[in-house]
Amino acid sequence: MHLKLDPQWTRLSVQGLAVDQGLHPMPIYTAVRHLICRNNDDNDQSPIKNKYQWFEFSPYEVGSIDHGAWVPTWAIGRPIKDGKELYRVGELHFGSVLGTVSSAFCASIDAMGTDLYLAAPPKIRAEILDPVLNKIERDAEVSHPIPPYTLFNPFYRTDSKQSADEPESKMADLESAQLLSLMDGALENNLPFASLLRPDRDVDVIICLDASASIDITPWFARAEWWANDHGVRRWPWGARPWAADPPRPARIEATMNSKALESTKQAAAECERRMKNDNVRCVVFDKPIAPSPLATEQEGKERPPISILYLPLLSNREFREPEFDPQTADFCETFNLKWKAEQVELLSDLTTFNFNQELEQIRQAVKRAYERKRAYRLDMEKQEAE
């Protein structure tokens, strides 16, 4: 049997042919850009801080979620200045896109240190790693031993001026750079909520499949909540936390979010964790706020129903055909294992399918409730307009 690869499929934009009719889900690939603060003070009024900015690749457009800037997918990878292509080099190869969005090796020293911290015994953490990581924290946050993938910036403009005196010019830091350096979105959040929380997507239900390592101490929900707060996403289910443990060595912003939100949600998070670990539950639904919204105002009218988040962690299952198989401890499931056998892939796939099917009725009911709440809200709004 001879397999022939059509060269057109080496371009991301061509994937639109497979989804134009709505027969298949639209692929969305995410990456982040690490924006480095230009000064080293801790002044909270500084307009530019060390932070990750989200970028999205789809068959139709590529751009920055944080800036709201987009170009057609065929334009990415081309040298563009002031909106004009300088010379023809063609669309970025899809292999380069995949390499960019999965480049976990470009992690900062701080992220690498956290992984080492998780694997070390408690005594080593306290006596060796804590003092070392605390000492190098500032530089470690912004140092990437393996540089990220760099490509031409399609938003580059020669008349863009980046000034510390003009914090309201949010496009300046993007338009003033000739090149973009992008890396794996998991370096900011292994659950890329940001892409689905775009206001123009207006999502009502997010089915979240989490296959993270050290799954019960990851800060993904805390980081997503901070992003939602920072971008005015009022429908986030505030206080949603599937795991009760505080993440080890949290960044300053994570510590702030934890102190504000987790105090009121600790009990609910502990109950979620108990159900997953003891009751074999493999889907937890967050469809209402557990903590007060930081975006609430006294004069606001009736709020739209919050987004429903269905959280499905990749955990072992005592009802599975191999109840002892645990992706969290199996050697071949480690992050840096790049060689898999066919039976290992099948085993992991079968467990994922088994967990999903076990919770299928709960998933259906959660989607139905989201629909009913949205319908009730719409009818209420129509009634008020008629009056």
Secondary structure, 3 states (H helix, E strand, C coil): CCCCCCHHHHEHHHHHHHHCCCCCCCCCEEEEEEECCCCCCCCCCCCCCCEEEEEEECCCEEEECCCCEEEEHHHCCCCEECCEECCCCCCCEHHHHHHHHCCHHHCCHHHHHHHHHHHCCHHHHHHHHHHHHHHCHHHHHHCCCCCCEEEECCCCCCCCCCCCCCCCCCCHHHHCCCEEEEEEHHHCCCCCHHHHCCCCCCCCEEEEEECCCCHHHCCHHHHHHHHHHHCCCCCCCCCCCCCCCCCCCCCHHHHHHHHHHHHHHHHHHHHHHHHHHHCCCCCEEECCCCCCCCCCCCCCCCCCCCCEEEEEECCCCCCCCCCCCCCCCCHHHCCCCCCCCHHHHHHHHHHHHHHHHHCHHHHHHHHHHHHHHHHHHHHHHHHHHHC
